């Protein structure tokens, strides 16, 4: 009989990433997508809920913003005890919550990925119109990387990009708000899936084949969370974004049908491929 050597030594904790976002009851986007992405890429995901949605494959049937005190308490509970190595923001719902989250982020020494969520994949509003100014003036200046899609870019800058030249112009406007890097996602343009990452001094055009799969719910949340994981792991921004793009491209390719509408991307595809 082999003698007992006592309990195994605890393993080192993985990188800690915090998502500040809304809940998607259907599991394809929001907090649920963020935590799945973090697990798949080797991070420990933690969450601050800002809103609860009744949501499925065909749309958002209802949304309820959480009180500012509840959001603050969740954030302080996690950051003050566990600590974070990166933060990702998603649905913030109102100007009040945008300002509150910006205040909390300003006192946190960790890279921040801002996904300025304003409209769901189904076209449902997730950010009040009066909150757009707060996003530009108090949230984007704190971003290590901002990750708007073309619709969000148009709302924030007034530039509706229809080609790569327009994406460059929009990125320049976004950088004027103060983020260190901007990732303008061109997934709504025809042709290959092209995104632009820039800090104003250098441009990285990230290209991937477009997959013929309509089940793409959660792509924006997933990409921003994947970038945050890379930053928590110590990757430089361009490398973190490239790896996130590869991960999302694979997740889109493996997206699957759920319900009567748009199914989600497959957050767990790397786990199955590595078996």
C-alpha positions in Angstrom: 0.0 0.0 0.0 1.4 3.4 -0.9 1.6 5.6 2.1 -0.5 8.7 2.2 1.4 12.0 1.5 -1.4 14.2 2.7 -3.6 16.6 0.6 -2.3 17.8 -2.7 -0.8 21.2 -2.8 -3.2 23.8 -4.2 -2.6 24.7 -7.8 -2.0 28.3 -8.9 -5.1 30.3 -9.7 -5.7 31.1 -13.4 -5.8 34.7 -14.6 -8.8 36.5 -13.1 -11.1 38.4 -15.5 -14.2 40.4 -14.5 -17.2 41.0 -16.8 -19.5 43.9 -16.0 -22.5 43.3 -18.2 -26.2 42.2 -18.5 -27.5 38.7 -18.3 -28.8 36.8 -21.4 -31.4 34.3 -20.2 -30.9 32.3 -23.4 -27.2 31.8 -22.7 -25.8 33.0 -26.0 -24.6 36.5 -25.2 -24.0 38.8 -22.2 -22.6 37.5 -18.9 -23.2 33.9 -19.9 -21.2 34.2 -23.1 -18.4 36.1 -21.3 -18.0 33.4 -18.6 -18.0 30.6 -21.2 -15.4 32.4 -23.2 -13.2 32.9 -20.2 -13.3 29.3 -19.2 -12.6 28.1 -22.7 -9.5 30.3 -22.9 -8.1 29.4 -19.5 -9.2 32.3 -17.3 -11.3 32.4 -14.1 -14.3 34.5 -14.9 -16.2 36.7 -12.4 -19.2 38.8 -12.9 -21.0 42.0 -12.0 -24.6 42.0 -13.3 -25.9 45.4 -14.5 -29.2 44.2 -15.9 -31.4 41.1 -16.4 -33.0 40.4 -19.7 -35.7 38.0 -20.8 -34.1 36.9 -24.0 -34.2 34.0 -26.4 -33.3 33.1 -30.0 -35.9 35.5 -31.5 -35.3 38.6 -29.4 -35.4 40.5 -26.1 -38.8 40.3 -24.5 -37.8 42.5 -21.4 -34.9 44.1 -19.7 -34.6 45.3 -16.1 -31.7 47.5 -15.0 -30.2 46.7 -11.5 -29.9 49.5 -8.9 -26.6 51.3 -8.8 -26.0 50.2 -5.3 -26.2 46.5 -6.3 -23.8 47.1 -9.1 -21.3 48.9 -6.9 -21.5 46.2 -4.2 -20.9 43.4 -6.6 -17.8 45.2 -8.1 -16.3 46.0 -4.7 -17.0 42.5 -3.4 -14.9 40.9 -6.2 -12.2 43.5 -6.7 -11.4 44.2 -3.0 -11.1 40.5 -2.1 -10.2 38.5 -5.2 -8.6 41.1 -7.4 -8.7 41.3 -11.2 -6.2 41.2 -14.0 -8.6 42.5 -16.7 -12.1 43.9 -16.9 -14.6 43.7 -19.7 -17.7 45.8 -19.9 -20.8 45.1 -21.9 -24.4 46.1 -21.5 -24.6 49.1 -19.1 -28.2 50.1 -19.8 -28.2 53.7 -18.6 -26.2 56.9 -18.2 -26.2 56.4 -14.4 -24.6 52.9 -14.7 -22.1 54.1 -17.3 -20.9 56.8 -15.0 -20.8 54.5 -12.0 -18.9 51.8 -13.8 -16.4 54.4 -15.1 -15.9 55.6 -11.6 -15.2 52.1 -10.4 -12.8 51.3 -13.3 -10.9 54.5 -12.7 -9.8 53.1 -9.4 -8.8 49.7 -10.7 -5.3 49.0 -11.9 -6.1 46.5 -14.7 -6.6 46.7 -18.5 -10.2 47.4 -19.6 -12.0 46.1 -22.7 -15.1 48.2 -23.5 -17.7 46.7 -25.7 -20.2 49.6 -26.1 -23.2 47.4 -26.4 -26.3 49.4 -27.5 -28.4 47.1 -29.7 -28.9 43.3 -29.5 -28.3 41.0 -32.5 -32.1 41.1 -33.0 -32.2 44.9 -33.1 -33.5 45.4 -29.5 -32.2 48.5 -27.7 -29.9 47.7 -24.7 -28.5 51.2 -24.0 -30.6 54.4 -23.4 -30.0 57.1 -26.0 -29.0 59.6 -23.3 -26.2 57.3 -22.2 -24.2 57.6 -25.4 -22.6 60.8 -24.3 -21.5 59.2 -21.1 -20.0 56.3 -23.0 -17.9 58.8 -25.1 -16.9 61.2 -22.3 -16.3 59.0 -19.2 -16.1 55.3 -20.3 -14.1 55.2 -23.6 -11.2 57.3 -22.1 -10.6 54.4 -19.6 -10.5 51.7 -22.3 -7.4 49.8 -23.1 -9.3 48.5 -26.1 -12.8 49.5 -27.3 -14.6 47.0 -29.6 -17.6 48.6 -31.3 -19.3 47.1 -34.3 -20.2 49.3 -37.3 -23.7 50.2 -35.9 -22.2 51.1 -32.5 -19.4 53.1 -34.2 -22.0 55.1 -36.2 -24.0 55.9 -33.0 -20.8 57.0 -31.2 -19.1 59.0 -34.0 -21.7 59.7 -36.7 -19.6 57.9 -39.2 -21.4 55.1 -41.0 -18.6 53.0 -42.5 -19.5 51.1 -45.7 -15.9 50.1 -46.6 -12.4 49.9 -45.2 -11.7 53.6 -45.8 -14.8 54.4 -43.7 -13.6 52.1 -41.0 -10.3 54.0 -40.8 -12.2 57.3 -40.5 -14.5 55.9 -37.8 -11.5 54.6 -35.8 -9.8 58.0 -35.9 -13.0 59.6 -34.5 -13.2 56.9 -31.8 -9.6 57.4 -30.7 -10.3 61.1 -30.2 -12.5 60.0 -27.2 -9.4 58.6 -25.5 -9.2 54.8 -25.6 -5.6 53.5 -26.1 -6.7 51.1 -28.9 -9.9 50.8 -31.0 -11.0 47.6 -32.7 -13.7 48.5 -35.3 -15.5 45.3 -36.2 -16.4 45.1 -39.9 -18.4 41.9 -39.7 -21.5 43.6 -41.1 -19.7 44.4 -44.4 -20.0 42.0 -47.4 -17.1 39.8 -48.3 -14.5 38.4 -45.8 -14.8 39.3 -42.1 -12.4 42.2 -41.7 -11.7 44.2 -38.5 -9.4 47.1 -37.9 -7.3 47.5 -34.8 -5.4 50.7 -34.4 -3.9 53.0 -31.7 -3.5 55.9 -34.2 0.2 55.1 -34.8 -0.2 51.6 -36.4 -3.0 49.8 -38.1 -3.6 46.0 -38.0 -6.2 44.7 -40.5 -7.5 41.3 -39.3 -9.1 39.2 -41.9 -10.9 35.8 -41.7 -13.1 33.8 -44.1 -16.8 34.4 -43.7 -18.6 31.3 -42.6 -22.1 30.6 -44.1 -23.7 30.2 -40.7 -26.6 32.4 -39.4 -26.1 31.3 -35.8 -23.9 34.1 -34.6 -25.6 35.3 -31.5 -23.1 36.6 -28.9 -20.1 37.3 -31.3 -19.5 40.8 -29.9 -19.5 39.7 -26.2 -17.4 36.7 -27.0 -14.7 38.7 -28.9 -14.4 41.4 -26.2 -14.1 38.7 -23.5 -11.5 36.8 -25.4 -9.5 40.0 -25.8 -9.8 40.6 -22.0 -8.5 37.1 -21.3 -5.5 37.7 -23.5 -4.7 40.9 -21.7 -5.0 39.2 -18.3 -2.5 36.6 -19.5 0.0 39.4 -20.3 -0.3 39.4 -24.1 0.3 42.7 -26.0 -2.9 44.2 -27.4 -2.3 43.2 -31.1 -1.6 39.6 -30.1 -4.5 39.4 -27.7 -6.9 40.7 -30.4 -5.5 38.3 -33.1 -6.0 35.3 -30.8 -9.5 36.5 -29.9 -10.3 36.9 -33.6 -9.2 33.3 -34.3 -11.2 32.0 -31.3 -14.4 33.9 -32.5 -13.9 32.7 -36.1 -13.9 29.1 -34.8 -16.9 29.8 -32.6 -18.9 31.2 -35.5 -18.0 28.2 -37.7 -19.3 25.9 -35.0 -22.4 27.9 -34.1 -25.5 25.8 -33.7 -29.3 26.3 -33.9 -31.4 26.8 -30.8 -35.1 27.8 -30.7 -36.8 29.4 -33.6 -34.4 32.2 -34.4 -30.7 32.9 -34.3 -28.6 30.3 -32.4 -25.4 31.1 -30.5 -21.8 30.7 -31.4 -20.1 27.7 -29.9 -17.9 28.9 -27.0 -16.7 25.5 -26.2 -15.3 24.5 -29.6 -11.6 24.6 -28.5 -12.3 22.3 -25.6 -13.7 19.6 -27.8 -11.0 20.0 -30.4 -8.3 19.5 -27.7 -9.7 16.2 -26.4 
